[in-house]
């Protein structure tokens, strides 16, 4: 399933101080997830895979630890 997602060439996200940049990226990603009919339980993991630099660092600080409730896309 991840390979199917990556074949759509989703843009990575490095973090951005401008919320408009984030909103454009998020809309693109949501469109790709919808097109591929991505199951809800995969969305967060697939999108987190696209984080780089500051966004990756942020994710490492907020992602659930083993045994904790997983985050949902909502």
PDB file of N, CA, C, O and CB in Angstrom:
ATOM      1  N   UNK A   1       0.824  -1.190   0.000  1.00  0.00           N
ATOM      2  CA  UNK A   1       0.000   0.000   0.000  1.00  0.00           C
ATOM      3  C   UNK A   1       0.873   1.260   0.000  1.00  0.00           C
ATOM      4  O   UNK A   1       0.559   2.233  -0.686  1.00  0.00           O
ATOM      5  CB  UNK A   1      -0.940  -0.006   1.210  1.00  0.00           C
ATOM      6  N   UNK A   2       1.966   1.242   0.768  1.00  0.00           N
ATOM      7  CA  UNK A   2       2.863   2.397   0.796  1.00  0.00           C
ATOM      8  C   UNK A   2       3.454   2.645  -0.588  1.00  0.00           C
ATOM      9  O   UNK A   2       3.585   3.797  -1.000  1.00  0.00           O
ATOM     10  CB  UNK A   2       3.989   2.187   1.829  1.00  0.00           C
ATOM     11  N   UNK A   3       3.807   1.600  -1.301  1.00  0.00           N
ATOM     12  CA  UNK A   3       4.372   1.767  -2.650  1.00  0.00           C
ATOM     13  C   UNK A   3       3.354   2.417  -3.582  1.00  0.00           C
ATOM     14  O   UNK A   3       3.715   3.249  -4.414  1.00  0.00           O
ATOM     15  CB  UNK A   3       4.823   0.405  -3.226  1.00  0.00           C
ATOM     16  N   UNK A   4       2.100   2.046  -3.446  1.00  0.00           N
ATOM     17  CA  UNK A   4       1.039   2.644  -4.253  1.00  0.00           C
ATOM     18  C   UNK A   4       0.953   4.145  -3.954  1.00  0.00           C
ATOM     19  O   UNK A   4       0.802   4.952  -4.871  1.00  0.00           O
ATOM     20  CB  UNK A   4      -0.327   1.948  -3.975  1.00  0.00           C
ATOM     21  N   UNK A   5       1.049   4.511  -2.694  1.00  0.00           N
ATOM     22  CA  UNK A   5       1.015   5.907  -2.282  1.00  0.00           C
ATOM     23  C   UNK A   5       2.218   6.665  -2.852  1.00  0.00           C
ATOM     24  O   UNK A   5       2.060   7.758  -3.397  1.00  0.00           O
ATOM     25  CB  UNK A   5       0.992   6.012  -0.746  1.00  0.00           C
ATOM     26  N   UNK A   6       3.402   6.096  -2.730  1.00  0.00           N
ATOM     27  CA  UNK A   6       4.616   6.762  -3.200  1.00  0.00           C
ATOM     28  C   UNK A   6       4.667   6.895  -4.719  1.00  0.00           C
ATOM     29  O   UNK A   6       5.296   7.818  -5.237  1.00  0.00           O
ATOM     30  CB  UNK A   6       5.832   6.008  -2.720  1.00  0.00           C
ATOM     31  N   UNK A   7       4.010   5.983  -5.437  1.00  0.00           N
ATOM     32  CA  UNK A   7       3.949   6.087  -6.900  1.00  0.00           C
ATOM     33  C   UNK A   7       3.174   7.320  -7.344  1.00  0.00           C
ATOM     34  O   UNK A   7       3.342   7.778  -8.474  1.00  0.00           O
ATOM     35  CB  UNK A   7       3.308   4.834  -7.493  1.00  0.00           C
ATOM     36  N   UNK A   8       2.333   7.861  -6.479  1.00  0.00           N
ATOM     37  CA  UNK A   8       1.585   9.078  -6.795  1.00  0.00           C
ATOM     38  C   UNK A   8       2.460  10.329  -6.640  1.00  0.00           C
ATOM     39  O   UNK A   8       2.009  11.446  -6.889  1.00  0.00           O
ATOM     40  CB  UNK A   8       0.346   9.186  -5.892  1.00  0.00           C
ATOM     41  N   UNK A   9       3.710  10.126  -6.227  1.00  0.00           N
ATOM     42  CA  UNK A   9       4.693  11.195  -6.036  1.00  0.00           C
ATOM     43  C   UNK A   9       4.191  12.292  -5.093  1.00  0.00           C
ATOM     44  O   UNK A   9       4.133  13.463  -5.469  1.00  0.00           O
ATOM     45  CB  UNK A   9       5.058  11.804  -7.379  1.00  0.00           C
ATOM     46  N   UNK A  10       3.831  11.903  -3.868  1.00  0.00           N
ATOM     47  CA  UNK A  10       3.371  12.908  -2.907  1.00  0.00           C
ATOM     48  C   UNK A  10       4.520  13.839  -2.529  1.00  0.00           C
ATOM     49  O   UNK A  10       5.657  13.390  -2.385  1.00  0.00           O
ATOM     50  CB  UNK A  10       2.789  12.230  -1.643  1.00  0.00           C
ATOM     51  N   UNK A  11       4.237  15.125  -2.368  1.00  0.00           N
ATOM     52  CA  UNK A  11       5.301  16.052  -1.982  1.00  0.00           C
ATOM     53  C   UNK A  11       5.700  15.845  -0.524  1.00  0.00           C
ATOM     54  O   UNK A  11       4.862  15.543   0.325  1.00  0.00           O
ATOM     55  CB  UNK A  11       4.855  17.506  -2.207  1.00  0.00           C
ATOM     56  N   UNK A  12       6.968  16.009  -0.254  1.00  0.00           N
ATOM     57  CA  UNK A  12       7.437  15.937   1.131  1.00  0.00           C
ATOM     58  C   UNK A  12       7.095  17.254   1.825  1.00  0.00           C
ATOM     59  O   UNK A  12       6.694  18.226   1.184  1.00  0.00           O
ATOM     60  CB  UNK A  12       8.981  15.650   1.197  1.00  0.00           C
ATOM     61  N   UNK A  13       7.260  17.263   3.128  1.00  0.00           N
ATOM     62  CA  UNK A  13       6.999  18.483   3.903  1.00  0.00           C
ATOM     63  C   UNK A  13       8.118  18.651   4.906  1.00  0.00           C
ATOM     64  O   UNK A  13       8.381  17.758   5.712  1.00  0.00           O
ATOM     65  CB  UNK A  13       5.610  18.428   4.623  1.00  0.00           C
ATOM     66  N   UNK A  14       8.782  19.805   4.857  1.00  0.00           N
ATOM     67  CA  UNK A  14       9.908  20.085   5.745  1.00  0.00           C
ATOM     68  C   UNK A  14       9.508  20.923   6.948  1.00  0.00           C
ATOM     69  O   UNK A  14      10.315  21.131   7.855  1.00  0.00           O
ATOM     70  CB  UNK A  14      11.000  20.788   4.983  1.00  0.00           C
ATOM     71  N   UNK A  15       8.283  21.401   6.965  1.00  0.00           N
ATOM     72  CA  UNK A  15       7.867  22.356   7.978  1.00  0.00           C
ATOM     73  C   UNK A  15       7.906  23.725   7.327  1.00  0.00           C
ATOM     74  O   UNK A  15       8.757  23.987   6.477  1.00  0.00           O
ATOM     75  CB  UNK A  15       8.780  22.293   9.260  1.00  0.00           C
ATOM     76  N   UNK A  16       7.011  24.580   7.711  1.00  0.00           N
ATOM     77  CA  UNK A  16       6.967  25.911   7.102  1.00  0.00           C
ATOM     78  C   UNK A  16       6.341  26.889   8.084  1.00  0.00           C
ATOM     79  O   UNK A  16       5.319  26.582   8.698  1.00  0.00           O
ATOM     80  CB  UNK A  16       6.171  25.890   5.765  1.00  0.00           C
ATOM     81  N   UNK A  17       6.950  28.075   8.240  1.00  0.00           N
ATOM     82  CA  UNK A  17       6.361  29.064   9.137  1.00  0.00           C
ATOM     83  C   UNK A  17       5.075  29.673   8.572  1.00  0.00           C
ATOM     84  O   UNK A  17       4.259  30.219   9.315  1.00  0.00           O
ATOM     85  CB  UNK A  17       7.365  30.163   9.421  1.00  0.00           C
ATOM     86  N   UNK A  18       4.905  29.575   7.267  1.00  0.00           N
ATOM     87  CA  UNK A  18       3.725  30.137   6.609  1.00  0.00           C
ATOM     88  C   UNK A  18       2.603  29.094   6.590  1.00  0.00           C
ATOM     89  O   UNK A  18       2.739  28.061   5.934  1.00  0.00           O
ATOM     90  CB  UNK A  18       4.068  30.605   5.161  1.00  0.00           C
ATOM     91  N   UNK A  19       1.504  29.347   7.295  1.00  0.00           N
ATOM     92  CA  UNK A  19       0.417  28.355   7.337  1.00  0.00           C
ATOM     93  C   UNK A  19      -0.221  28.102   5.977  1.00  0.00           C
ATOM     94  O   UNK A  19      -0.812  27.044   5.760  1.00  0.00           O
ATOM     95  CB  UNK A  19      -0.647  28.807   8.305  1.00  0.00           C
ATOM     96  N   UNK A  20      -0.110  29.050   5.069  1.00  0.00           N
ATOM     97  CA  UNK A  20      -0.667  28.854   3.725  1.00  0.00           C
ATOM     98  C   UNK A  20       0.108  27.751   2.990  1.00  0.00           C
ATOM     99  O   UNK A  20      -0.494  26.936   2.291  1.00  0.00           O
ATOM    100  CB  UNK A  20      -0.623  30.186   2.911  1.00  0.00           C
ATOM    101  N   UNK A  21       1.425  27.722   3.141  1.00  0.00           N
ATOM    102  CA  UNK A  21       2.231  26.654   2.529  1.00  0.00           C
ATOM    103  C   UNK A  21       1.799  25.292   3.062  1.00  0.00           C
ATOM    104  O   UNK A  21       1.657  24.331   2.307  1.00  0.00           O
ATOM    105  CB  UNK A  21       3.740  26.881   2.799  1.00  0.00           C
ATOM    106  N   UNK A  22       1.596  25.227   4.366  1.00  0.00           N
ATOM    107  CA  UNK A  22       1.153  23.969   4.972  1.00  0.00           C
ATOM    108  C   UNK A  22      -0.218  23.568   4.426  1.00  0.00           C
ATOM    109  O   UNK A  22      -0.441  22.404   4.093  1.00  0.00           O
ATOM    110  CB  UNK A  22       1.099  24.097   6.512  1.00  0.00           C
ATOM    111  N   UNK A  23      -1.123  24.525   4.336  1.00  0.00           N
ATOM    112  CA  UNK A  23      -2.479  24.229   3.871  1.00  0.00           C
ATOM    113  C   UNK A  23      -2.461  23.701   2.437  1.00  0.00           C
ATOM    114  O   UNK A  23      -3.192  22.763   2.119  1.00  0.00           O
ATOM    115  CB  UNK A  23      -3.363  25.484   3.962  1.00  0.00           C
ATOM    116  N   UNK A  24      -1.645  24.285   1.576  1.00  0.00           N
ATOM    117  CA  UNK A  24      -1.525  23.792   0.196  1.00  0.00           C
ATOM    118  C   UNK A  24      -1.000  22.360   0.186  1.00  0.00           C
ATOM    119  O   UNK A  24      -1.516  21.514  -0.545  1.00  0.00           O
ATOM    120  CB  UNK A  24      -0.593  24.708  -0.633  1.00  0.00           C
ATOM    121  N   UNK A  25       0.017  22.088   0.988  1.00  0.00           N
ATOM    122  CA  UNK A  25       0.586  20.742   1.056  1.00  0.00           C
ATOM    123  C   UNK A  25      -0.458  19.757   1.573  1.00  0.00           C
ATOM    124  O   UNK A  25      -0.636  18.678   1.007  1.00  0.00           O
ATOM    125  CB  UNK A  25       1.841  20.722   1.961  1.00  0.00           C
ATOM    126  N   UNK A  26      -1.144  20.132   2.648  1.00  0.00           N
ATOM    127  CA  UNK A  26      -2.145  19.248   3.255  1.00  0.00           C
ATOM    128  C   UNK A  26      -3.266  18.918   2.268  1.00  0.00           C
ATOM    129  O   UNK A  26      -3.697  17.768   2.186  1.00  0.00           O
ATOM    130  CB  UNK A  26      -2.732  19.895   4.518  1.00  0.00           C
ATOM    131  N   UNK A  27      -3.733  19.900   1.532  1.00  0.00           N
ATOM    132  CA  UNK A  27      -4.799  19.652   0.553  1.00  0.00           C
ATOM    133  C   UNK A  27      -4.339  18.690  -0.542  1.00  0.00           C
ATOM    134  O   UNK A  27      -5.093  17.815  -0.970  1.00  0.00           O
ATOM    135  CB  UNK A  27      -5.262  20.973  -0.075  1.00  0.00           C
ATOM    136  N   UNK A  28      -3.110  18.860  -0.983  1.00  0.00           N
ATOM    137  CA  UNK A  28      -2.560  17.950  -1.998  1.00  0.00           C
ATOM    138  C   UNK A  28      -2.514  16.521  -1.451  1.00  0.00           C
ATOM    139  O   UNK A  28      -2.918  15.577  -2.129  1.00  0.00           O
ATOM    140  CB  UNK A  28      -1.138  18.408  -2.439  1.00  0.00           C
ATOM    141  N   UNK A  29      -2.022  16.373  -0.232  1.00  0.00           N
ATOM    142  CA  UNK A  29      -1.919  15.048   0.383  1.00  0.00           C
ATOM    143  C   UNK A  29      -3.300  14.431   0.580  1.00  0.00           C
ATOM    144  O   UNK A  29      -3.494  13.250   0.292  1.00  0.00           O
ATOM    145  CB  UNK A  29      -1.183  15.136   1.728  1.00  0.00           C
ATOM    146  N   UNK A  30      -4.247  15.204   1.062  1.00  0.00           N
ATOM    147  CA  UNK A  30      -5.597  14.675   1.276  1.00  0.00           C
ATOM    148  C   UNK A  30      -6.220  14.225  -0.042  1.00  0.00           C
ATOM    149  O   UNK A  30      -6.939  13.227  -0.084  1.00  0.00           O
ATOM    150  CB  UNK A  30      -6.491  15.731   1.947  1.00  0.00           C
ATOM    151  N   UNK A  31      -5.943  14.960  -1.114  1.00  0.00           N
ATOM    152  CA  UNK A  31      -6.441  14.559  -2.425  1.00  0.00           C
ATOM    153  C   UNK A  31      -5.849  13.224  -2.867  1.00  0.00           C
ATOM    154  O   UNK A  31      -6.558  12.369  -3.398  1.00  0.00           O
ATOM    155  CB  UNK A  31      -6.127  15.635  -3.457  1.00  0.00           C
ATOM    156  N   UNK A  32      -4.559  13.051  -2.646  1.00  0.00           N
ATOM    157  CA  UNK A  32      -3.909  11.792  -3.015  1.00  0.00           C
ATOM    158  C   UNK A  32      -4.436  10.627  -2.180  1.00  0.00           C
ATOM    159  O   UNK A  32      -4.666   9.538  -2.707  1.00  0.00           O
ATOM    160  CB  UNK A  32      -2.392  11.909  -2.850  1.00  0.00           C
ATOM    161  N   UNK A  33      -4.624  10.852  -0.889  1.00  0.00           N
ATOM    162  CA  UNK A  33      -5.162   9.797  -0.022  1.00  0.00           C
ATOM    163  C   UNK A  33      -6.566   9.393  -0.460  1.00  0.00           C
ATOM    164  O   UNK A  33      -6.934   8.220  -0.409  1.00  0.00           O
ATOM    165  CB  UNK A  33      -5.182  10.262   1.444  1.00  0.00           C
ATOM    166  N   UNK A  34      -7.336  10.377  -0.888  1.00  0.00           N
ATOM    167  CA  UNK A  34      -8.699  10.092  -1.346  1.00  0.00           C
ATOM    168  C   UNK A  34      -8.681   9.318  -2.659  1.00  0.00           C
ATOM    169  O   UNK A  34      -9.421   8.347  -2.816  1.00  0.00           O
ATOM    170  CB  UNK A  34      -9.494  11.396  -1.515  1.00  0.00           C
ATOM    171  N   UNK A  35      -7.846   9.738  -3.597  1.00  0.00           N
ATOM    172  CA  UNK A  35      -7.764   9.074  -4.901  1.00  0.00           C
ATOM    173  C   UNK A  35      -7.385   7.606  -4.749  1.00  0.00           C
ATOM    174  O   UNK A  35      -7.934   6.745  -5.438  1.00  0.00           O
ATOM    175  CB  UNK A  35      -6.750   9.785  -5.800  1.00  0.00           C
ATOM    176  N   UNK A  36      -6.458   7.324  -3.860  1.00  0.00           N
ATOM    177  CA  UNK A  36      -6.015   5.934  -3.703  1.00  0.00           C
ATOM    178  C   UNK A  36      -6.889   5.150  -2.719  1.00  0.00           C
ATOM    179  O   UNK A  36      -6.631   3.976  -2.454  1.00  0.00           O
ATOM    180  CB  UNK A  36      -4.566   5.902  -3.235  1.00  0.00           C
ATOM    181  N   UNK A  37      -7.918   5.802  -2.183  1.00  0.00           N
ATOM    182  CA  UNK A  37      -8.823   5.172  -1.224  1.00  0.00           C
ATOM    183  C   UNK A  37      -8.031   4.555  -0.073  1.00  0.00           C
ATOM    184  O   UNK A  37      -8.214   3.392   0.286  1.00  0.00           O
ATOM    185  CB  UNK A  37      -9.688   4.100  -1.919  1.00  0.00           C
ATOM    186  N   UNK A  38      -7.153   5.369   0.485  1.00  0.00           N
ATOM    187  CA  UNK A  38      -6.275   4.917   1.565  1.00  0.00           C
ATOM    188  C   UNK A  38      -7.091   4.605   2.826  1.00  0.00           C
ATOM    189  O   UNK A  38      -7.887   5.434   3.268  1.00  0.00           O
ATOM    190  CB  UNK A  38      -5.198   5.988   1.871  1.00  0.00           C
ATOM    191  N   UNK A  39      -6.899   3.433   3.396  1.00  0.00           N
ATOM    192  CA  UNK A  39      -7.587   3.092   4.640  1.00  0.00           C
ATOM    193  C   UNK A  39      -7.184   4.059   5.761  1.00  0.00           C
ATOM    194  O   UNK A  39      -6.029   4.477   5.850  1.00  0.00           O
ATOM    195  CB  UNK A  39      -7.272   1.632   5.048  1.00  0.00           C
ATOM    196  N   UNK A  40      -8.130   4.396   6.588  1.00  0.00           N
ATOM    197  CA  UNK A  40      -7.916   5.366   7.664  1.00  0.00           C
ATOM    198  C   UNK A  40      -6.722   5.011   8.538  1.00  0.00           C
ATOM    199  O   UNK A  40      -5.963   5.896   8.934  1.00  0.00           O
ATOM    200  CB  UNK A  40      -9.156   5.469   8.521  1.00  0.00           C
ATOM    201  N   UNK A  41      -6.546   3.740   8.843  1.00  0.00           N
ATOM    202  CA  UNK A  41      -5.470   3.337   9.758  1.00  0.00           C
ATOM    203  C   UNK A  41      -4.073   3.479   9.157  1.00  0.00           C
ATOM    204  O   UNK A  41      -3.085   3.312   9.872  1.00  0.00           O
ATOM    205  CB  UNK A  41      -5.681   1.910  10.186  1.00  0.00           C
ATOM    206  N   UNK A  42      -3.964   3.782   7.867  1.00  0.00           N
ATOM    207  CA  UNK A  42      -2.658   3.985   7.236  1.00  0.00           C
ATOM    208  C   UNK A  42      -2.303   5.453   7.029  1.00  0.00           C
ATOM    209  O   UNK A  42      -1.127   5.780   6.867  1.00  0.00           O
ATOM    210  CB  UNK A  42      -2.624   3.280   5.914  1.00  0.00           C
ATOM    211  N   UNK A  43      -3.273   6.328   7.031  1.00  0.00           N
ATOM    212  CA  UNK A  43      -3.053   7.717   6.638  1.00  0.00           C
ATOM    213  C   UNK A  43      -1.947   8.412   7.420  1.00  0.00           C
ATOM    214  O   UNK A  43      -1.040   8.983   6.814  1.00  0.00           O
ATOM    215  CB  UNK A  43      -4.318   8.484   6.799  1.00  0.00           C
ATOM    216  N   UNK A  44      -1.997   8.379   8.726  1.00  0.00           N
ATOM    217  CA  UNK A  44      -0.993   9.081   9.534  1.00  0.00           C
ATOM    218  C   UNK A  44       0.396   8.518   9.270  1.00  0.00           C
ATOM    219  O   UNK A  44       1.353   9.277   9.118  1.00  0.00           O
ATOM    220  CB  UNK A  44      -1.331   8.974  11.034  1.00  0.00           C
ATOM    221  N   UNK A  45       0.514   7.212   9.214  1.00  0.00           N
ATOM    222  CA  UNK A  45       1.827   6.597   8.977  1.00  0.00           C
ATOM    223  C   UNK A  45       2.388   6.967   7.601  1.00  0.00           C
ATOM    224  O   UNK A  45       3.578   7.254   7.474  1.00  0.00           O
ATOM    225  CB  UNK A  45       1.726   5.073   9.102  1.00  0.00           C
ATOM    226  N   UNK A  46       1.542   6.960   6.581  1.00  0.00           N
ATOM    227  CA  UNK A  46       2.001   7.298   5.242  1.00  0.00           C
ATOM    228  C   UNK A  46       2.444   8.760   5.172  1.00  0.00           C
ATOM    229  O   UNK A  46       3.492   9.071   4.607  1.00  0.00           O
ATOM    230  CB  UNK A  46       0.896   7.027   4.216  1.00  0.00           C
ATOM    231  N   UNK A  47       1.648   9.640   5.741  1.00  0.00           N
ATOM    232  CA  UNK A  47       1.970  11.064   5.688  1.00  0.00           C
ATOM    233  C   UNK A  47       3.212  11.374   6.519  1.00  0.00           C
ATOM    234  O   UNK A  47       4.047  12.171   6.092  1.00  0.00           O
ATOM    235  CB  UNK A  47       0.781  11.899   6.180  1.00  0.00           C
ATOM    236  N   UNK A  48       3.350  10.773   7.680  1.00  0.00           N
ATOM    237  CA  UNK A  48       4.541  10.997   8.508  1.00  0.00           C
ATOM    238  C   UNK A  48       5.806  10.563   7.764  1.00  0.00           C
ATOM    239  O   UNK A  48       6.886  11.104   8.002  1.00  0.00           O
ATOM    240  CB  UNK A  48       4.420  10.232   9.847  1.00  0.00           C
ATOM    241  N   UNK A  49       5.673   9.602   6.877  1.00  0.00           N
ATOM    242  CA  UNK A  49       6.801   9.145   6.062  1.00  0.00           C
ATOM    243  C   UNK A  49       7.319  10.270   5.149  1.00  0.00           C
ATOM    244  O   UNK A  49       8.464  10.224   4.701  1.00  0.00           O
ATOM    245  CB  UNK A  49       6.384   7.924   5.214  1.00  0.00           C
ATOM    246  N   UNK A  50       6.486  11.266   4.880  1.00  0.00           N
ATOM    247  CA  UNK A  50       6.859  12.367   3.988  1.00  0.00           C
ATOM    248  C   UNK A  50       7.536  13.525   4.714  1.00  0.00           C
ATOM    249  O   UNK A  50       8.019  14.458   4.071  1.00  0.00           O
ATOM    250  CB  UNK A  50       5.637  12.876   3.272  1.00  0.00           C
ATOM    251  N   UNK A  51       7.577  13.477   6.031  1.00  0.00           N
ATOM    252  CA  UNK A  51       8.176  14.571   6.786  1.00  0.00           C
ATOM    253  C   UNK A  51       9.692  14.557   6.658  1.00  0.00           C
ATOM    254  O   UNK A  51      10.327  13.503   6.692  1.00  0.00           O
ATOM    255  CB  UNK A  51       7.772  14.489   8.254  1.00  0.00           C
ATOM    256  N   UNK A  52      10.252  15.738   6.510  1.00  0.00           N
ATOM    257  CA  UNK A  52      11.705  15.918   6.455  1.00  0.00           C
ATOM    258  C   UNK A  52      12.083  17.102   7.330  1.00  0.00           C
ATOM    259  O   UNK A  52      11.227  17.916   7.677  1.00  0.00           O
ATOM    260  CB  UNK A  52      12.196  16.134   4.987  1.00  0.00           C
ATOM    261  N   UNK A  53      13.326  17.202   7.681  1.00  0.00           N
ATOM    262  CA  UNK A  53      13.910  18.312   8.444  1.00  0.00           C
ATOM    263  C   UNK A  53      13.070  18.661   9.669  1.00  0.00           C
ATOM    264  O   UNK A  53      12.831  17.796  10.512  1.00  0.00           O
ATOM    265  CB  UNK A  53      14.059  19.544   7.553  1.00  0.00           C
ATOM    266  N   UNK A  54      12.616  19.910   9.786  1.00  0.00           N
ATOM    267  CA  UNK A  54      11.885  20.362  10.978  1.00  0.00           C
ATOM    268  C   UNK A  54      10.616  19.545  11.230  1.00  0.00           C
ATOM    269  O   UNK A  54      10.285  19.241  12.375  1.00  0.00           O
ATOM    270  CB  UNK A  54      11.522  21.835  10.837  1.00  0.00           C
ATOM    271  N   UNK A  55       9.917  19.197  10.165  1.00  0.00           N
ATOM    272  CA  UNK A  55       8.687  18.413  10.329  1.00  0.00           C
ATOM    273  C   UNK A  55       8.996  17.028  10.891  1.00  0.00           C
ATOM    274  O   UNK A  55       8.243  16.514  11.718  1.00  0.00           O
ATOM    275  CB  UNK A  55       7.945  18.285   8.983  1.00  0.00           C
ATOM    276  N   UNK A  56      10.088  16.425  10.453  1.00  0.00           N
ATOM    277  CA  UNK A  56      10.489  15.118  10.964  1.00  0.00           C
ATOM    278  C   UNK A  56      10.866  15.211  12.446  1.00  0.00           C
ATOM    279  O   UNK A  56      10.497  14.349  13.244  1.00  0.00           O
ATOM    280  CB  UNK A  56      11.670  14.559  10.144  1.00  0.00           C
ATOM    281  N   UNK A  57      11.589  16.247  12.797  1.00  0.00           N
ATOM    282  CA  UNK A  57      11.955  16.459  14.199  1.00  0.00           C
ATOM    283  C   UNK A  57      10.698  16.628  15.052  1.00  0.00           C
ATOM    284  O   UNK A  57      10.583  16.027  16.120  1.00  0.00           O
ATOM    285  CB  UNK A  57      12.876  17.698  14.344  1.00  0.00           C
ATOM    286  N   UNK A  58       9.760  17.444  14.579  1.00  0.00           N
ATOM    287  CA  UNK A  58       8.503  17.656  15.304  1.00  0.00           C
ATOM    288  C   UNK A  58       7.784  16.322  15.481  1.00  0.00           C
ATOM    289  O   UNK A  58       7.325  16.008  16.579  1.00  0.00           O
ATOM    290  CB  UNK A  58       7.593  18.672  14.555  1.00  0.00           C
ATOM    291  N   UNK A  59       7.680  15.534  14.410  1.00  0.00           N
ATOM    292  CA  UNK A  59       6.971  14.255  14.479  1.00  0.00           C
ATOM    293  C   UNK A  59       7.596  13.328  15.518  1.00  0.00           C
ATOM    294  O   UNK A  59       6.889  12.643  16.257  1.00  0.00           O
ATOM    295  CB  UNK A  59       6.967  13.576  13.108  1.00  0.00           C
ATOM    296  N   UNK A  60       8.914  13.314  15.565  1.00  0.00           N
ATOM    297  CA  UNK A  60       9.597  12.467  16.548  1.00  0.00           C
ATOM    298  C   UNK A  60       9.244  12.852  17.982  1.00  0.00           C
ATOM    299  O   UNK A  60       9.321  12.007  18.874  1.00  0.00           O
ATOM    300  CB  UNK A  60      11.104  12.551  16.353  1.00  0.00           C
ATOM    301  N   UNK A  61       8.863  14.092  18.224  1.00  0.00           N
ATOM    302  CA  UNK A  61       8.509  14.535  19.577  1.00  0.00           C
ATOM    303  C   UNK A  61       7.040  14.296  19.925  1.00  0.00           C
ATOM    304  O   UNK A  61       6.692  14.247  21.104  1.00  0.00           O
ATOM    305  CB  UNK A  61       8.824  16.001  19.728  1.00  0.00           C
ATOM    306  N   UNK A  62       6.172  14.148  18.920  1.00  0.00           N
ATOM    307  CA  UNK A  62       4.737  14.012  19.213  1.00  0.00           C
ATOM    308  C   UNK A  62       4.144  12.654  18.873  1.00  0.00           C
ATOM    309  O   UNK A  62       3.043  12.338  19.323  1.00  0.00           O
ATOM    310  CB  UNK A  62       3.984  15.056  18.476  1.00  0.00           C
ATOM    311  N   UNK A  63       4.842  11.848  18.094  1.00  0.00           N
ATOM    312  CA  UNK A  63       4.250  10.563  17.704  1.00  0.00           C
ATOM    313  C   UNK A  63       4.056   9.673  18.931  1.00  0.00           C
ATOM    314  O   UNK A  63       4.846   9.708  19.875  1.00  0.00           O
ATOM    315  CB  UNK A  63       5.140   9.847  16.658  1.00  0.00           C
ATOM    316  N   UNK A  64       2.992   8.881  18.895  1.00  0.00           N
ATOM    317  CA  UNK A  64       2.714   8.000  20.034  1.00  0.00           C
ATOM    318  C   UNK A  64       3.820   6.961  20.224  1.00  0.00           C
ATOM    319  O   UNK A  64       4.384   6.437  19.264  1.00  0.00           O
ATOM    320  CB  UNK A  64       1.366   7.297  19.841  1.00  0.00           C
ATOM    321  N   UNK A  65       4.099   6.694  21.455  1.00  0.00           N
ATOM    322  CA  UNK A  65       5.072   5.647  21.791  1.00  0.00           C
ATOM    323  C   UNK A  65       4.381   4.289  21.706  1.00  0.00           C
ATOM    324  O   UNK A  65       3.152   4.207  21.688  1.00  0.00           O
ATOM    325  CB  UNK A  65       5.681   5.874  23.219  1.00  0.00           C
ATOM    326  N   UNK A  66       5.168   3.242  21.656  1.00  0.00           N
ATOM    327  CA  UNK A  66       4.608   1.894  21.587  1.00  0.00           C
ATOM    328  C   UNK A  66       3.661   1.670  22.765  1.00  0.00           C
ATOM    329  O   UNK A  66       3.990   1.965  23.914  1.00  0.00           O
ATOM    330  CB  UNK A  66       5.738   0.827  21.582  1.00  0.00           C
ATOM    331  N   UNK A  67       2.484   1.143  22.453  1.00  0.00           N
ATOM    332  CA  UNK A  67       1.491   0.878  23.484  1.00  0.00           C
ATOM    333  C   UNK A  67       0.511   2.029  23.694  1.00  0.00           C
ATOM    334  O   UNK A  67      -0.531   1.846  24.323  1.00  0.00           O
ATOM    335  CB  UNK A  67       2.181   0.572  24.773  1.00  0.00           C
ATOM    336  N   UNK A  68       0.837   3.217  23.173  1.00  0.00           N
ATOM    337  CA  UNK A  68      -0.076   4.350  23.283  1.00  0.00           C
ATOM    338  C   UNK A  68      -1.096   4.312  22.149  1.00  0.00           C
ATOM    339  O   UNK A  68      -0.891   3.651  21.131  1.00  0.00           O
ATOM    340  CB  UNK A  68       0.704   5.683  23.263  1.00  0.00           C
ATOM    341  N   UNK A  69      -2.173   5.015  22.341  1.00  0.00           N
ATOM    342  CA  UNK A  69      -3.232   5.091  21.339  1.00  0.00           C
ATOM    343  C   UNK A  69      -2.673   5.742  20.069  1.00  0.00           C
ATOM    344  O   UNK A  69      -2.096   6.827  20.158  1.00  0.00           O
ATOM    345  CB  UNK A  69      -4.460   5.893  21.884  1.00  0.00           C
ATOM    346  N   UNK A  70      -2.821   5.118  18.881  1.00  0.00           N
ATOM    347  CA  UNK A  70      -2.321   5.724  17.653  1.00  0.00           C
ATOM    348  C   UNK A  70      -3.110   6.972  17.285  1.00  0.00           C
ATOM    349  O   UNK A  70      -4.293   7.086  17.603  1.00  0.00           O
ATOM    350  CB  UNK A  70      -2.373   4.721  16.513  1.00  0.00           C
ATOM    351  N   UNK A  71      -2.452   7.897  16.618  1.00  0.00           N
ATOM    352  CA  UNK A  71      -3.119   9.106  16.152  1.00  0.00           C
ATOM    353  C   UNK A  71      -3.929   8.781  14.906  1.00  0.00           C
ATOM    354  O   UNK A  71      -3.563   7.892  14.137  1.00  0.00           O
ATOM    355  CB  UNK A  71      -2.093  10.231  15.864  1.00  0.00           C
ATOM    356  N   UNK A  72      -5.016   9.492  14.707  1.00  0.00           N
ATOM    357  CA  UNK A  72      -5.822   9.332  13.507  1.00  0.00           C
ATOM    358  C   UNK A  72      -5.670  10.573  12.637  1.00  0.00           C
ATOM    359  O   UNK A  72      -5.236  11.622  13.112  1.00  0.00           O
ATOM    360  CB  UNK A  72      -7.310   9.084  13.865  1.00  0.00           C
ATOM    361  N   UNK A  73      -6.021  10.452  11.387  1.00  0.00           N
ATOM    362  CA  UNK A  73      -5.931  11.585  10.475  1.00  0.00           C
ATOM    363  C   UNK A  73      -6.843  12.722  10.924  1.00  0.00           C
ATOM    364  O   UNK A  73      -6.495  13.893  10.771  1.00  0.00           O
ATOM    365  CB  UNK A  73      -6.288  11.154   9.054  1.00  0.00           C
ATOM    366  N   UNK A  74      -7.985  12.392  11.467  1.00  0.00           N
ATOM    367  CA  UNK A  74      -8.928  13.432  11.932  1.00  0.00           C
ATOM    368  C   UNK A  74      -8.281  14.248  13.034  1.00  0.00           C
ATOM    369  O   UNK A  74      -8.900  15.172  13.563  1.00  0.00           O
ATOM    370  CB  UNK A  74     -10.260  12.801  12.441  1.00  0.00           C
TER     371      UNK A  74
END
